[in-house]
Amino acid sequence: MGSKYLLRPLRVLSGPGICPRIAGSARMQYHSPLTSRSITTETPSAGSNFTDTVSSTLFDSSPTTPTVLTTIYDFPTMEPLEFAEYPSNHLHLPLRRDILHKAVVYEGDMTRQGTASTKWRDDVHGSGRKLYPQKGTGRARAGDKKSPIRRGGGVAFGPKPRDFSTELPRKIYDLAWRTALSYRYRRGELLVVADGADIEYPKTRFVKQIFEKNHWGNADGRSLVVTESFRTNLFRALRHAGEEGRVLTTDQVDVKDLLELGRVIIERSALDSILREHQSDLLGGIRSVVAQQ
């Protein structure tokens, strides 16, 4: 997912944060949103204020940073455990179809192998002698037997190994990641689960029962499970249950994966890792502050 970037601190209502405290912190005000349901990922309303000690170099220049709530669930029981707060510019961005389209095309171009190769007439093995004299035979003039118009000859304008990859600014690509996650969040299709999401038995039947009970399966649009690292039982169980969903690690997932299935079930550490890696467009002011110090 590219080079490492500073993590924008993510605060929780209970439990330690994911980012260590840094010296030179400042006191800042934040809005703690309230939701109309006890367990939800819907758009929050205005709420009360609370304070938290954080590093001033990790925030935008604005005095207040809006946040949104998400529920952390246990997996696979899906019992709610706690609430976590994320900045609104991470999980509550407006839908930008143009940005998402650019990111999906960019990823598709990067995955093209570009190894197709054919032989031109100079690459075909054989003599370059003219088949018959230019004049005197009454036939149309002809060159050697490696001509593209003859059987066994070279291929005219055939494919050669090439690089299909295109360029996309890092900031736009990072914005596309957070836009895709925000799209799922705003639709209530982003479910954040506790770390270590795995199942007890590596059986396809067992994982199908879990998906059916939670309405994640084929009948409800399939689902994508994103984990921070390889979960042996879960990966084995979903290996033969492709009609129900997919499971990927953070190293394997991309923007297209976040958009093409019905919903995303993601580990909390995996979500934090993705947000940490894809926030370069938010760090412009931070770099200038650090450079002056």
Secondary structure, DSSP 8 states (H G I E B T S, - for coil): --S--------BSSS--SS---SSEEEEEEEEEE-SSSS--S--EEEEEEEEEEEGGGS-SSSB--EEEEEEE-TTT--EEEEEEEEHHHH-----HHHHHHHHHHHHHHH---------TTTS-S----SS-SSSSSS-----TT-TTSTTS--TT------------HHHHHHHHHHHHHHHHHTT-EEEE-SS---SS--HHHHHHHHHHTT-SGGGT-EEEEESS--HHHHHHHHT-TTTEEEEETTT--HHHHHHSS-EEEEHHHHHHHHHHS-GGG-HHHHHHHHH-
